[in-house]
Amino acid sequence: MRAARSAGAVLALALGACRSGNAGTTDAGVLPPPSALTCEALVAPEVRDSLPGFTLKEERTCPTCGPLCIFRSAEQKDVTVSISYDCRKRFEGEDVRALLTPALNAGGVEVPALGKAAARREPVPGMLQVSAWDDDTPCGIVVTWLGKDKERALDIARMTLFATTPERLIQAGTHPAPPSSNGSPVGATPNAGLGPDAGVP
């Protein structure tokens, strides 16, 4: 479980820059508050299709963060994939590239041709974490892949970043139901809410 605890810690580090400065300054008339966003509505179909057999569960890392979407597979027990969202109106007033500073200072390297700014780092052996932002994406995203094939985190980050448009965010804010507390199969209809446990368990 040491790697699992580390996953939660590095996720908090990656999101630290997102929550600083003007966090919570979204335009309520355009973009929904983070508490209204759900994984079922935010996660793009192409991301779900790329993770067949995985179950989706939603958690919250902080009141000002978007959802933390965790994928696990009964067959691939050694693999955990998570996508975290920090959403507000285009990080208004912030230098998007400066948001990479915590990841770069922690040993990460910049990823070219992935949005406006992106970085990758390996917080613990067997784990790859990709942080990315773009000009036309109202959310910063952090994809963490723990287990074999960790390089796939880059593909998941690219698909998620390109799919997270203002239109999807507005639609996600009006989605009627959050995912179930026990996790729901990717593509299944959710049933109930979740507790706000932080990090990747």
C-alpha positions as CSV (number, residue, x, y, z in Angstrom):
1,M,0.0,0.0,0.0
2,R,3.0,2.3,0.1
3,A,2.7,3.1,-3.6
4,A,-1.0,3.8,-3.1
5,R,-0.3,6.3,-0.3
6,S,2.3,7.9,-2.5
7,A,-0.2,8.3,-5.3
8,G,-2.4,10.4,-3.0
9,A,0.5,12.5,-2.0
10,V,1.8,13.3,-5.4
11,L,-1.8,14.0,-6.6
12,A,-2.0,16.7,-3.9
13,L,1.3,18.1,-5.1
14,A,0.2,18.2,-8.7
15,L,-3.0,20.0,-7.9
16,G,-1.4,22.4,-5.5
17,A,-0.6,24.9,-8.2
18,C,-4.1,24.6,-9.6
19,R,-5.7,25.5,-6.3
20,S,-3.5,28.5,-5.7
21,G,-4.0,32.1,-6.9
22,N,-7.5,32.6,-8.3
23,A,-9.0,29.2,-7.4
24,G,-12.8,29.3,-7.4
25,T,-13.1,32.4,-9.7
26,T,-15.3,30.7,-12.3
27,D,-18.1,32.6,-13.9
28,A,-21.1,31.0,-12.3
29,G,-23.2,32.1,-15.3
30,V,-21.1,30.1,-17.7
31,L,-19.2,27.3,-15.9
32,P,-20.6,25.1,-13.1
33,P,-19.0,25.0,-9.7
34,P,-16.6,22.0,-9.1
35,S,-19.2,20.4,-6.8
36,A,-21.6,20.0,-9.7
37,L,-19.2,18.1,-11.9
38,T,-19.2,14.3,-12.0
39,C,-16.9,11.7,-13.6
40,E,-19.8,10.1,-15.4
41,A,-20.3,13.3,-17.3
42,L,-16.7,14.5,-17.7
43,V,-14.9,11.4,-18.8
44,A,-14.9,11.3,-22.6
45,P,-16.3,8.2,-24.4
46,E,-12.9,7.6,-26.1
47,V,-11.2,7.4,-22.7
48,R,-13.8,4.9,-21.5
49,D,-13.3,2.9,-24.7
50,S,-9.6,2.8,-24.2
51,L,-10.0,1.1,-20.8
52,P,-12.3,-1.9,-21.4
53,G,-13.1,-3.9,-18.4
54,F,-12.3,-1.1,-15.9
55,T,-14.7,0.2,-13.3
56,L,-15.1,3.9,-12.7
57,K,-15.3,5.4,-9.2
58,E,-15.5,9.0,-8.2
59,E,-13.8,10.7,-5.3
60,R,-13.0,14.3,-4.2
61,T,-9.6,15.6,-3.1
62,C,-10.8,19.1,-1.9
63,P,-14.0,21.3,-2.0
64,T,-12.5,23.5,-4.8
65,C,-11.4,20.6,-7.0
66,G,-13.2,18.9,-9.7
67,P,-13.8,15.1,-9.4
68,L,-11.1,12.5,-9.1
69,C,-12.0,9.7,-11.5
70,I,-10.5,6.3,-10.6
71,F,-10.4,3.3,-12.9
72,R,-9.7,-0.2,-11.7
73,S,-9.9,-3.6,-13.3
74,A,-10.8,-6.9,-11.7
75,E,-8.5,-8.7,-14.2
76,Q,-5.6,-6.2,-14.1
77,K,-5.4,-5.8,-10.3
78,D,-2.0,-4.2,-10.5
79,V,-3.2,-1.3,-12.6
80,T,-4.9,1.8,-11.3
81,V,-5.6,4.8,-13.5
82,S,-6.9,8.1,-12.3
83,I,-7.9,11.4,-13.9
84,S,-8.3,14.5,-11.7
85,Y,-9.9,17.7,-12.9
86,D,-9.3,21.2,-11.5
87,C,-11.8,23.4,-13.4
88,R,-12.4,27.1,-13.5
89,K,-12.6,29.7,-16.3
90,R,-9.4,29.2,-18.3
91,F,-7.3,29.8,-15.2
92,E,-8.1,33.5,-15.6
93,G,-5.2,35.7,-14.6
94,E,-2.7,32.9,-14.3
95,D,0.4,32.0,-16.4
96,V,-0.6,28.5,-17.6
97,R,3.0,27.4,-18.1
98,A,3.9,28.5,-14.6
99,L,1.5,25.8,-13.3
100,L,4.0,23.2,-14.4
101,T,6.6,24.5,-11.9
102,P,5.8,22.1,-9.0
103,A,6.0,19.1,-11.3
104,L,9.3,20.3,-12.9
105,N,10.8,21.1,-9.5
106,A,9.9,17.6,-8.4
107,G,11.9,16.0,-11.2
108,G,9.4,16.1,-14.0
109,V,10.1,17.0,-17.6
110,E,8.1,19.0,-20.0
111,V,6.0,17.2,-22.6
112,P,6.0,18.9,-26.1
113,A,2.9,19.0,-28.3
114,L,0.4,18.3,-25.5
115,G,-1.8,21.4,-25.0
116,K,-0.4,24.7,-23.9
117,A,1.8,23.2,-21.2
118,A,2.3,19.6,-20.0
119,A,4.8,17.8,-17.8
120,R,5.4,14.2,-16.9
121,R,7.0,12.7,-13.8
122,E,7.5,9.3,-12.1
123,P,6.8,9.9,-8.4
124,V,7.4,6.3,-7.4
125,P,8.6,3.3,-9.4
126,G,5.9,1.9,-11.7
127,M,3.9,5.2,-11.7
128,L,3.7,7.9,-14.4
129,Q,1.9,11.1,-13.8
130,V,1.0,13.6,-16.5
131,S,-0.2,17.2,-15.8
132,A,-1.6,19.3,-18.7
133,W,-3.4,22.5,-19.5
134,D,-4.6,24.2,-22.7
135,D,-5.8,27.6,-23.7
136,D,-9.3,26.4,-24.7
137,T,-9.7,23.9,-21.9
138,P,-11.3,25.2,-18.7
139,C,-9.7,22.5,-16.5
140,G,-6.2,21.4,-15.6
141,I,-5.9,17.7,-15.7
142,V,-3.7,15.2,-14.0
143,V,-3.5,11.6,-15.2
144,T,-1.8,9.0,-13.0
145,W,-1.1,5.5,-14.2
146,L,0.1,3.0,-11.6
147,G,1.2,-0.4,-12.9
148,K,2.3,-1.9,-16.2
149,D,2.0,0.0,-19.5
150,K,2.3,3.3,-17.6
151,E,3.3,5.2,-20.8
152,R,-0.4,5.0,-21.7
153,A,-0.9,7.9,-19.3
154,L,0.2,10.2,-22.1
155,D,-2.5,8.9,-24.4
156,I,-5.2,9.2,-21.7
157,A,-4.0,12.7,-20.9
158,R,-4.1,13.8,-24.6
159,M,-7.6,12.4,-25.1
160,T,-8.9,13.9,-21.8
161,L,-7.4,17.3,-22.5
162,F,-8.8,17.6,-26.0
163,A,-12.2,16.4,-24.9
164,T,-12.6,18.7,-21.9
165,T,-14.2,21.7,-23.6
166,P,-16.3,24.5,-22.1
167,E,-19.3,22.8,-23.7
168,R,-18.6,19.5,-22.1
169,L,-18.1,21.2,-18.7
170,I,-21.4,23.0,-18.9
171,Q,-23.1,19.8,-19.8
172,A,-21.3,17.9,-17.0
173,G,-22.6,20.5,-14.5
174,T,-26.2,19.6,-15.4
175,H,-25.7,15.8,-15.3
176,P,-28.4,14.3,-13.1
177,A,-26.6,11.6,-11.1
178,P,-23.2,11.0,-9.6
179,P,-21.5,7.5,-9.8
180,S,-22.2,4.7,-7.3
181,S,-20.2,4.3,-4.1
182,N,-19.0,0.9,-5.1
183,G,-17.8,2.1,-8.5
184,S,-19.7,1.5,-11.8
185,P,-18.5,-0.3,-14.9
186,V,-17.3,2.1,-17.5
187,G,-20.4,3.1,-19.5
188,A,-22.9,1.9,-16.8
189,T,-25.6,4.1,-15.3
190,P,-24.6,5.4,-11.8
191,N,-26.8,4.9,-8.7
192,A,-25.6,6.9,-5.7
193,G,-23.0,9.4,-4.3
194,L,-19.6,8.8,-2.8
195,G,-17.6,9.8,0.2
196,P,-14.9,12.4,-0.3
197,D,-11.9,10.2,0.3
198,A,-8.8,11.9,-1.1
199,G,-6.1,10.5,-3.4
200,V,-5.7,7.2,-5.2
201,P,-6.4,4.4,-2.7
